């Protein structure tokens, strides 16, 4: 009975916040479409890159160029100061680097959830620091039992493949940590576990089988399949992925999440994963992204040293960042509503990098639920997935390496639809 009551209260809490959040996102989108000069609200989703430090040298990592040290990273006191300048927001992603290298990760997450709601919070770990992962995850779960907290474990294939990508011995350490964290679910029904697999040239031939194995043997709450992107540490050759293999891995993930009772077949997170996969496929085959991106409106990124960005991808294309929180006394709103931020937003949907972007968090998560994407999504679903046997514009079925020359005309026009 206590479990059922806890589950009901948790669902009611998240539903109320999600409703508030969805309409909040619509209001932000409407403000942008109408040209209103009203103050900008705190964005719907914020990615906090709490550290750039990591003990692994993963071949597909696109964040390998970033550096931070305990002396340069935002302190817990600075996160407290930042909190005084934030309003409610819905999605908090706490990433790295390896987030659990920070002994105060749990305090940061609990602080922001306590002050700003954040019904949907998650982090991703490589699972190398078992003690830190287990103890800090339990502290987060205990701090608010009515809010789910997601922990994603990065696992890229069976032991020999995973270790080739991430380093010898890393698979066994990740597996041990995962199993210890899973024990927490007995006492904390608000724990959500995900196995996240990044499909790249090294593991593409085993990705689908591994997703099925992990779903069967590890029984996570969900599976997540990503496509290698941006600038991998090992070079562009890692992006030579056969889209058919990526699709097979995605189908395996969605199928495992929907297997079983009827309620599992109706899971919204499975529908979301499937939708993202279709967008990624269409973008790669057509050479033009299939949705309007709301990065800089519904999504923001704060890096380890306090730099605010509208998009994680832009700095890689010499577009820079909005500015430093430390320069404005941690006043997020001052940066978010600044002329520099508006200048950065003007590039979203117009820069060549946007046309082939497949960034799942900074792009899809902050954009797909909002206008005009709902209508485009309906069209995408009617069309079904792209035909991988006859790629557009002469592309092969593999994702080619090297710079892409892509059409972005249909991203240039401001959408006329209103939320």
Order of alpha helices (4+ residues) and beta strands (2+ residues): alpha-beta-alpha-beta-alpha-beta-alpha-beta-alpha-alpha-beta-alpha-beta-alpha-alpha-alpha-beta-beta-beta-alpha-alpha-alpha-alpha-alpha
